[in-house]
Amino acid sequence: MPPVKKNSSWISEQLCVQAARTCNIYCAYCQNPPDGKMPPLKTALAAIKRRKIKAVSLEGGGEPTADPDFFPLIARLKKAGVEHFMLSTNGVTLSDAAFCEKAAAEIEYFTVNFPSHLPEIYAAATRSVKFPLALKGLMNLKACGAQEKVRLFHIISAFNYKALPAFAAWAAKNLPGAAFVNFTFVRNAGRVNDDPGLVPPYSAVEPYLRLALAKLKLSGLRAVVQNFPLCRLPGFEGFSFEFQRWLRGDEVFEEGVAHRARCAACSRCTLAPACCGARADYARIRGLAELKPSSLNPGLINPERF
């Protein structure tokens, strides 16, 4: 079944603006480590004015809120015509209540990279001792009435995959009003650098991920999964971000995201048009033997809410 016809009423053009040159933690799995540089803002401002862009995502190259010009940057973007802002953040700077309240007044959605609710896992994944600050940042967002703006971004890695069900229970209890939980499988890029000790096999992650998704669905907290093949999500395919994009008539892969590796199993799979498959960076250290062709019609999959 082909994807449904694209409906422009739900599609909005959003520009990603690099708003960071450094970071206040040192994640072992960071795929885009900061290098101390940022592209000239004038390039983004020109694109915003030329294309009449109304929404931007502040992200990339580190932690945007660690830049002392964070709020002046927002002011310049607003002057250029931007009306809606999304922020990718680790939440550490939001531990300052005044900063958090000011940010909440400007930002429409906070995508908060929070690799674990357990201090020991957080410390190992981020190579930092800033768990209390990150947790306080999340709780500050909740306290200032911005809980519904929170998108919990949980990168699945060898550090935390066995704790996914417990994390789901924690999120449902402590942030029940959050927008959703985004489980994203780690990419073998940046600091991962072909280290199989950081990238678990899909097959090892699968039972923990399915249980976590079940817990979130039962709690009423929305969830989505990125960069995880549909054949490894039996019965939970509707949570796939790439499937949701296909169903809406959008391209399965976002702009700038590497496509799937060539795979014999995928070439025989009916889910392939709606699936991210396995990236070449995964195949390089884990191979492709875990992928199995399916005969399921993707048009019959019920999409989950997120």
C-alpha positions as a Python dict, from the first residue, in 0.01 Angstrom:
ca = {
    (1, 'M'): (0, 0, 0),
    (2, 'P'): (151, 339, -95),
    (3, 'P'): (170, 618, 160),
    (4, 'V'): (-124, 850, 191),
    (5, 'K'): (-118, 1170, -9),
    (6, 'K'): (76, 1448, 156),
    (7, 'N'): (-145, 1701, 328),
    (8, 'S'): (25, 2040, 346),
    (9, 'S'): (-200, 2153, 633),
    (10, 'W'): (7, 1964, 889),
    (11, 'I'): (348, 2022, 737),
    (12, 'S'): (541, 2328, 851),
    (13, 'E'): (887, 2426, 735),
    (14, 'Q'): (1133, 2434, 1022),
    (15, 'L'): (1494, 2545, 1001),
    (16, 'C'): (1763, 2392, 1221),
    (17, 'V'): (1990, 2665, 1354),
    (18, 'Q'): (2318, 2572, 1519),
    (19, 'A'): (2311, 2760, 1845),
    (20, 'A'): (2605, 2607, 2031),
    (21, 'R'): (2981, 2584, 2008),
    (22, 'T'): (3055, 2412, 2340),
    (23, 'C'): (2884, 2185, 2592),
    (24, 'N'): (2857, 2147, 2969),
    (25, 'I'): (2862, 1764, 2969),
    (26, 'Y'): (3062, 1510, 2767),
    (27, 'C'): (2828, 1237, 2639),
    (28, 'A'): (3008, 920, 2532),
    (29, 'Y'): (2757, 871, 2248),
    (30, 'C'): (2755, 1229, 2115),
    (31, 'Q'): (2728, 1211, 1736),
    (32, 'N'): (2809, 1578, 1678),
    (33, 'P'): (3069, 1687, 1934),
    (34, 'P'): (3133, 2061, 1965),
    (35, 'D'): (3442, 2202, 1800),
    (36, 'G'): (3425, 2558, 1930),
    (37, 'K'): (3287, 2691, 1603),
    (38, 'M'): (2949, 2811, 1479),
    (39, 'P'): (2842, 2903, 1126),
    (40, 'P'): (2771, 3274, 1071),
    (41, 'L'): (2425, 3361, 1195),
    (42, 'K'): (2375, 3587, 895),
    (43, 'T'): (2339, 3279, 675),
    (44, 'A'): (2046, 3150, 882),
    (45, 'L'): (1891, 3497, 908),
    (46, 'A'): (1906, 3537, 530),
    (47, 'A'): (1739, 3199, 477),
    (48, 'I'): (1467, 3284, 730),
    (49, 'K'): (1385, 3610, 557),
    (50, 'R'): (1407, 3467, 205),
    (51, 'R'): (1194, 3161, 277),
    (52, 'K'): (967, 3335, 531),
    (53, 'I'): (1044, 3066, 788),
    (54, 'K'): (839, 3093, 1105),
    (55, 'A'): (981, 2802, 1310),
    (56, 'V'): (1337, 2714, 1408),
    (57, 'S'): (1503, 2442, 1612),
    (58, 'L'): (1799, 2558, 1821),
    (59, 'E'): (2046, 2271, 1835),
    (60, 'G'): (2372, 2118, 1718),
    (61, 'G'): (2738, 2135, 1805),
    (62, 'G'): (2692, 2130, 2184),
    (63, 'E'): (2452, 2285, 2435),
    (64, 'P'): (2271, 2601, 2317),
    (65, 'T'): (2199, 2729, 2667),
    (66, 'A'): (2571, 2724, 2751),
    (67, 'D'): (2620, 3016, 2512),
    (68, 'P'): (2600, 3354, 2691),
    (69, 'D'): (2428, 3496, 2382),
    (70, 'F'): (2140, 3247, 2399),
    (71, 'F'): (1862, 3500, 2463),
    (72, 'P'): (2009, 3767, 2231),
    (73, 'L'): (2014, 3499, 1959),
    (74, 'I'): (1643, 3436, 2009),
    (75, 'A'): (1579, 3811, 1988),
    (76, 'R'): (1763, 3835, 1656),
    (77, 'L'): (1574, 3538, 1515),
    (78, 'K'): (1242, 3688, 1623),
    (79, 'K'): (1335, 4015, 1457),
    (80, 'A'): (1393, 3818, 1134),
    (81, 'G'): (1040, 3681, 1153),
    (82, 'V'): (1065, 3361, 1357),
    (83, 'E'): (760, 3296, 1574),
    (84, 'H'): (810, 2941, 1704),
    (85, 'F'): (1116, 2795, 1876),
    (86, 'M'): (1219, 2442, 1969),
    (87, 'L'): (1525, 2386, 2185),
    (88, 'S'): (1745, 2076, 2204),
    (89, 'T'): (1905, 2081, 2548),
    (90, 'N'): (2046, 1861, 2822),
    (91, 'G'): (1854, 2065, 3080),
    (92, 'V'): (2154, 2145, 3301),
    (93, 'T'): (2130, 2525, 3260),
    (94, 'L'): (1756, 2505, 3327),
    (95, 'S'): (1845, 2417, 3686),
    (96, 'D'): (1863, 2797, 3730),
    (97, 'A'): (1498, 2873, 3803),
    (98, 'A'): (1510, 3228, 3665),
    (99, 'F'): (1679, 3114, 3344),
    (100, 'C'): (1427, 2830, 3309),
    (101, 'E'): (1128, 3059, 3353),
    (102, 'K'): (1264, 3304, 3096),
    (103, 'A'): (1332, 3021, 2850),
    (104, 'A'): (985, 2874, 2903),
    (105, 'A'): (835, 3205, 2797),
    (106, 'E'): (1025, 3192, 2465),
    (107, 'I'): (1042, 2823, 2374),
    (108, 'E'): (750, 2622, 2239),
    (109, 'Y'): (909, 2279, 2289),
    (110, 'F'): (1208, 2157, 2489),
    (111, 'T'): (1370, 1839, 2357),
    (112, 'V'): (1558, 1734, 2667),
    (113, 'N'): (1839, 1481, 2629),
    (114, 'F'): (1805, 1279, 2950),
    (115, 'P'): (1983, 942, 2921),
    (116, 'S'): (1873, 802, 3255),
    (117, 'H'): (1674, 861, 3571),
    (118, 'L'): (1946, 670, 3756),
    (119, 'P'): (2248, 879, 3867),
    (120, 'E'): (2502, 604, 3802),
    (121, 'I'): (2388, 545, 3444),
    (122, 'Y'): (2362, 917, 3377),
    (123, 'A'): (2718, 966, 3505),
    (124, 'A'): (2856, 689, 3283),
    (125, 'A'): (2670, 804, 2971),
    (126, 'T'): (2748, 1175, 3007),
    (127, 'R'): (3087, 1145, 3180),
    (128, 'S'): (2968, 1409, 3421),
    (129, 'V'): (2842, 1461, 3775),
    (130, 'K'): (2558, 1688, 3665),
    (131, 'F'): (2266, 1452, 3715),
    (132, 'P'): (2122, 1662, 4001),
    (133, 'L'): (2130, 1973, 3780),
    (134, 'A'): (1970, 1800, 3480),
    (135, 'L'): (1698, 1655, 3702),
    (136, 'K'): (1638, 1995, 3862),
    (137, 'G'): (1612, 2148, 3515),
    (138, 'L'): (1332, 1906, 3426),
    (139, 'M'): (1154, 1969, 3752),
    (140, 'N'): (1188, 2347, 3703),
    (141, 'L'): (1015, 2316, 3368),
    (142, 'K'): (736, 2128, 3542),
    (143, 'A'): (718, 2385, 3824),
    (144, 'C'): (686, 2681, 3590),
    (145, 'G'): (398, 2522, 3400),
    (146, 'A'): (595, 2406, 3096),
    (147, 'Q'): (567, 2029, 3149),
    (148, 'E'): (356, 1989, 2834),
    (149, 'K'): (640, 2147, 2636),
    (150, 'V'): (886, 1873, 2736),
    (151, 'R'): (990, 1606, 2489),
    (152, 'L'): (1207, 1355, 2673),
    (153, 'F'): (1486, 1254, 2435),
    (154, 'H'): (1624, 920, 2551),
    (155, 'I'): (1914, 787, 2345),
    (156, 'I'): (1926, 409, 2369),
    (157, 'S'): (2281, 289, 2424),
    (158, 'A'): (2468, 8, 2594),
    (159, 'F'): (2459, 219, 2912),
    (160, 'N'): (2084, 229, 2957),
    (161, 'Y'): (1892, -20, 2743),
    (162, 'K'): (1825, -265, 3026),
    (163, 'A'): (1675, 21, 3230),
    (164, 'L'): (1427, 131, 2959),
    (165, 'P'): (1118, -14, 3135),
    (166, 'A'): (1218, 151, 3464),
    (167, 'F'): (1278, 480, 3284),
    (168, 'A'): (933, 457, 3126),
    (169, 'A'): (777, 406, 3470),
    (170, 'W'): (977, 699, 3609),
    (171, 'A'): (871, 930, 3326),
    (172, 'A'): (505, 833, 3363),
    (173, 'K'): (518, 904, 3737),
    (174, 'N'): (726, 1223, 3739),
    (175, 'L'): (636, 1389, 3407),
    (176, 'P'): (292, 1254, 3320),
    (177, 'G'): (202, 1573, 3136),
    (178, 'A'): (506, 1573, 2908),
    (179, 'A'): (449, 1596, 2532),
    (180, 'F'): (604, 1254, 2469),
    (181, 'V'): (907, 1030, 2518),
    (182, 'N'): (1137, 990, 2219),
    (183, 'F'): (1346, 673, 2227),
    (184, 'T'): (1628, 709, 1971),
    (185, 'F'): (1873, 428, 1905),
    (186, 'V'): (2233, 543, 1931),
    (187, 'R'): (2414, 626, 1608),
    (188, 'N'): (2767, 505, 1544),
    (189, 'A'): (2904, 851, 1476),
    (190, 'G'): (3108, 1117, 1651),
    (191, 'R'): (3246, 992, 1981),
    (192, 'V'): (3102, 643, 1936),
    (193, 'N'): (3374, 586, 1676),
    (194, 'D'): (3295, 221, 1591),
    (195, 'D'): (3295, 112, 1956),
    (196, 'P'): (3065, -193, 1988),
    (197, 'G'): (3073, -139, 2363),
    (198, 'L'): (2847, 164, 2315),
    (199, 'V'): (2611, 20, 2051),
    (200, 'P'): (2405, -278, 2170),
    (201, 'P'): (2253, -525, 1923),
    (202, 'Y'): (1893, -453, 1818),
    (203, 'S'): (1800, -801, 1938),
    (204, 'A'): (1929, -729, 2289),
    (205, 'V'): (1741, -399, 2311),
    (206, 'E'): (1412, -526, 2166),
    (207, 'P'): (1249, -689, 2474),
    (208, 'Y'): (1333, -396, 2701),
    (209, 'L'): (1214, -141, 2447),
    (210, 'R'): (885, -320, 2384),
    (211, 'L'): (816, -339, 2758),
    (212, 'A'): (897, 31, 2799),
    (213, 'L'): (659, 122, 2517),
    (214, 'A'): (386, -93, 2670),
    (215, 'K'): (430, 79, 3007),
    (216, 'L'): (407, 424, 2851),
    (217, 'K'): (99, 334, 2649),
    (218, 'L'): (-76, 201, 2958),
    (219, 'S'): (16, 517, 3148),
    (220, 'G'): (-118, 745, 2874),
    (221, 'L'): (219, 912, 2810),
    (222, 'R'): (290, 924, 2437),
    (223, 'A'): (604, 770, 2290),
    (224, 'V'): (792, 732, 1965),
    (225, 'V'): (1095, 529, 1851),
    (226, 'Q'): (1360, 647, 1605),
    (227, 'N'): (1636, 465, 1419),
    (228, 'F'): (1507, 117, 1505),
    (229, 'P'): (1400, -129, 1230),
    (230, 'L'): (1036, -230, 1213),
    (231, 'C'): (1121, -600, 1199),
    (232, 'R'): (1265, -564, 1551),
    (233, 'L'): (943, -405, 1681),
    (234, 'P'): (683, -682, 1631),
    (235, 'G'): (348, -563, 1759),
    (236, 'F'): (490, -216, 1831),
    (237, 'E'): (554, -95, 1476),
    (238, 'G'): (306, 190, 1522),
    (239, 'F'): (551, 366, 1756),
    (240, 'S'): (809, 407, 1479),
    (241, 'F'): (888, 767, 1387),
    (242, 'E'): (990, 671, 1033),
    (243, 'F'): (670, 471, 986),
    (244, 'Q'): (468, 770, 1103),
    (245, 'R'): (645, 991, 847),
    (246, 'W'): (570, 740, 571),
    (247, 'L'): (206, 716, 675),
    (248, 'R'): (168, 1094, 663),
    (249, 'G'): (313, 1105, 313),
    (250, 'D'): (645, 1257, 414),
    (251, 'E'): (989, 1124, 330),
    (252, 'V'): (1086, 840, 565),
    (253, 'F'): (1427, 995, 631),
    (254, 'E'): (1459, 1350, 757),
    (255, 'E'): (1686, 1585, 568),
    (256, 'G'): (2051, 1514, 648),
    (257, 'V'): (1985, 1169, 800),
    (258, 'A'): (2182, 880, 651),
    (259, 'H'): (1969, 620, 472),
    (260, 'R'): (1960, 246, 540),
    (261, 'A'): (2238, 12, 441),
    (262, 'R'): (2180, -228, 155),
    (263, 'C'): (2047, -553, 297),
    (264, 'A'): (1920, -872, 134),
    (265, 'A'): (1654, -918, 402),
    (266, 'C'): (1526, -562, 355),
    (267, 'S'): (1499, -611, -22),
    (268, 'R'): (1247, -891, 45),
    (269, 'C'): (1059, -707, 321),
    (270, 'T'): (715, -553, 266),
    (271, 'L'): (782, -307, 550),
    (272, 'A'): (1086, -158, 375),
    (273, 'P'): (910, 150, 227),
    (274, 'A'): (806, 261, 577),
    (275, 'C'): (1118, 156, 767),
    (276, 'C'): (1453, 311, 857),
    (277, 'G'): (1628, -25, 827),
    (278, 'A'): (1980, -46, 966),
    (279, 'R'): (2228, 228, 892),
    (280, 'A'): (2568, 147, 747),
    (281, 'D'): (2731, 271, 1067),
    (282, 'Y'): (2543, 3, 1264),
    (283, 'A'): (2618, -268, 1010),
    (284, 'R'): (2985, -186, 1030),
    (285, 'I'): (3010, -310, 1389),
    (286, 'R'): (2704, -536, 1431),
    (287, 'G'): (2633, -672, 1085),
    (288, 'L'): (2284, -722, 940),
    (289, 'A'): (2198, -1078, 1043),
    (290, 'E'): (1937, -955, 1295),
    (291, 'L'): (1713, -811, 1022),
    (292, 'K'): (1438, -1044, 903),
    (293, 'P'): (1203, -988, 608),
    (294, 'S'): (837, -937, 696),
    (295, 'S'): (522, -995, 492),
    (296, 'L'): (318, -746, 697),
    (297, 'N'): (141, -475, 500),
    (298, 'P'): (254, -143, 653),
    (299, 'G'): (-81, 8, 558),
    (300, 'L'): (-245, -219, 817),
    (301, 'I'): (-30, -98, 1107),
    (302, 'N'): (-216, 121, 1356),
    (303, 'P'): (-13, 435, 1429),
    (304, 'E'): (39, 527, 1793),
    (305, 'R'): (-13, 882, 1916),
    (306, 'F'): (284, 1110, 1972),
}
